[in-house]
């Protein structure tokens, strides 16, 4: 690795962690794209290149999938009216309306269910929680491939978990069949440099909080969270942000109870109405 490459790697890792952890002295375009990920919520009016959606889905379909069952689908939304309605369902997130392409990722057991019925073959396993979990995992793996592909093209993306706020309404809007569920959305577009000038890489927890070797170390979080609180305090100050308190306080506030879940506390009942038995 050249001296310049080592310097670039150190810079990227410092942005991601607030300091540079000890890692291999390796940097390539894929790693560089991954290390620079940040959520983008401001897009230009410039249209995407033709077949961008198809290219991103090709990348998505290159992700791993359990037993090659491919229990996911995606709905590409470009119609302005539909984007506006989905934005309202997801908590009035205006960037859904503003982005040229909104991808809704779906845990899709409907395809196998319909195949089982058409060929008169048993498909009872689809009624178990494991299969819904598989579809959700598969959709996340596929989406992350698409996100990395988009960022490699200098496009911006932001995930939209708020698409789960009103799962029944979203399913109706998208015409989802029974046994399919919108897991999250993803805005895709050309980055507005003026609006995102201060949109920098957000530091993550130190690796010692998440990387456990051989067995899980419950105590690893203590020193790591203290260090991360200090890193995030500096980050918030630099970005002019005013959090509720240290990272752990802000995070715990998000999980305080049903009132903080924006309707997603009713998700189990909604999933049953969408055709999932979850035995």
N, C-alpha and C positions, 0 to 999 in steps of 0.2 A: 504494500500500500504506500502511495506517495505521501510526502509530508502534507501536501495540500488536502489530500483525501482524508488523512488522519485529523487534520484541523476541522474539516467539514463534518466528519463524524462526531467529533467532540462537541461542535456547535449544535448539531441536531439533537444529540442526547441531552445536552444541557437544557435545551428548550423543552424537551419532553419530561425531564425529571427535576429541573432546577439545578442539576449538577450532573456530572457524567458518571454513570456506573461503569464498572469494569466489564467490558464485552470484547469480543474478538475484533481485531482491527480489520474489519471488512465493511465495505460500502459499495453498493451497486445501485442502479436506478430503481429497482424494486424496493430495496430497503429505504432509499431516500424518499420515495413516494410515501411509504408507510409512516416513516418518522415525522413527516410534515403534515399529517392529517389534521384538519381542523374543520369544525362545522361552519358552513357558509349559509348565511340567511339573506344575502343581497345579491341580486342577479341583474345583468344588463338585459336590454331588449333584443340583443342579438340572437337570432334563432340558432338552434343546434344544427349541426351538420346532418344531412339526410342519413337515415338509418342508424342514428346514434343509439336509439333504444335497442335495436337489433344487435348492435355491437356489444352493448353492456350486458344483454341477456346471454350472448355467447360466452362472455366471461363468467357470468353467473352460473351457467350450465357446466362450466369447467370445474366448479367446486365439488368437493366430496358430497356424496349423498348415501344415506344408509341403505345397504342392500340393493342399491340402484333402483329403489322404489320411486325416487324423484317426487316426493310428496309435497311439492310446492308449485305455485304458479305466481304470476305477477300481472297486474293490470296497469297498463301504461295510459295515463290520463293527460291529454293535452287540451281538451275542450275547456274553455274559460269558465262556463257556467258550472260544470261539474267540479272543477278545481275550487271555485268559490264555495260551493256547497260542502265539499270535503273540508275546506279550511274552517268553516263554521263548526262542523262536527268535531274537529280536532282541537277546539279551544280558540278559534279565531286567530290562527297562525297565518299571518298575511303572506309569508313567503311561499306558502302553498299556492296562493293565487298568483304570485309574481313569477314563479319559476316556469320555464317553458315546458318542462317534463316532470310529471309527478308519478312516481312508481309506487304502487301499493302491493306489498309482498303478502302472499297468502299461503297459510298452511292448508294444503289441499288434499283431503282424503276423498273428495267427491269423484275424482277421476277413477280411482281404483274401485270405489263402490259401484259406479255405473258399469265398469267393465265386468265386475262380478255378477251383477244383475243381468247384463246382456248375454254373458256366456253361461249363466246358470251355475256358477261356481261359488263355493262358500267364501265369505269374506268377514267372518265374525270378529277377527282380530281388530278390524277398524274401529270397533266400539270400545276399545280400551284406551286408557290414558296414555299408555306408551306410544300409541300411534299418533295422537295429537301432539305429544311432546316431540316425536320424530319429525312431524311436519313443521313444527315451529323451529326446531334446530336446523332442518334443511333450508328453510326460508332465510334464516339468519346467515348461514354459511354462503348461500347463493348471493344474498344482498351485499355481503362484505366484499366478495369478489367483484361485484359490479361497482361498488364504491371505489375500490382501489383502481379499477380500470378507468373510471371517470376521472379520478384525480391524476392518473398518468397522462390524461389528455388535457390537463389544466382546467378541467371543469370543477365546479364546486358542488358539494352535496351536503345535505343535513338530514339525519334520520328524524322521523316524526312518530314518536310513541303515542302521541295524542290521538292517532287513528283508532286506538282501542277505547277511547272515551265512550263512543256510541257504536258498538259493534253491529247491532241490528240495523241501524240506519245506514251505516257504511255498506253492509252486505246488500241492502236493498238498492242503494245508489249504484253499486257496481254490478248488480245482477248476479251475485255469488250464489251458487247452488248449495243445498244442504250439505253439511260436513266440509265446509270450507270457511276459513276465518282469516280476516285481515290482521296480520301480526304487527305491522308497522308500515309507515310510508317513507318515501325518500324523495326529497326535492333534488332536481338536477338542473344545472344551468351554467352559463358563462358568468364568471365572477365579476362583480362590480368593484373595481379597484378603489374607487373613491369611498364607497360605503364600508369597505372591509379593510381599510388601511390599518386599523387597530386590531383587526381580527388575527390574533396570534395563536400559536400552538399553546394549548393548555397543559400545564404539568400534570403528571399522573403520580400515584402513590409510589414510593420507593419500591424497588423490586423485592426487597426483603419482606414486604407486607404481602406480596402475592405469590412469590416463588418459594415453594416449600420443597425441600429435598428429602426424599424417601418417605417422610411422614409429615403430617400437618403440625406446624408449630403455632399453638394458640397465642403464645406470648410475643410472637414476632411483630404483632400489630402495634404494641405499646410504643416503642421507640420510633417506629416507622410513622405512625400517625402524628406524633409530636413533631417530627421533622417535616412532615407534609403540611401540617398546619402552618408552620413558619414559612414554608415555600409559597403556599397559597395566600398567606397574608401579604407577602410581597407582591405576588401576582395581582391580587385584587387592587392593591394600592396603585400599581403601575397602570392598570386598566381603568382606574377611576370607578371601580365597582364597590358597592356597599352591601356586603353579605350580612346575614343575620348574626354571624359570629364566625368562629373557626370552622374549618371544613367539616369536622365531625358533628358540630352543632347544626350546621346547615343541612347536612345529609340526614341526620336523625329527624329533623323537622319534616323532611319529605316522606318519612315512613312512620309518622306519628300515629296514623290511624286512618279509618275510612274517609274522613273529611278531607284528607290530603290526596285522595286518589282520583279525583275528577271523574267519578262515575265508574272507575274500573274495579271498585269493590263489588260490583254486581256482575262481574265477568263470568262467574261460574254459571249463573242462571242464564245469561245471554248465550253461552256456548251450548247449553242444553237446548235452547230454542233454535240454535243453528244446526241442530242434528247430532251433536256429540253426546254420547252416553257416558263416556269416561268411566268405565268400570275399573 
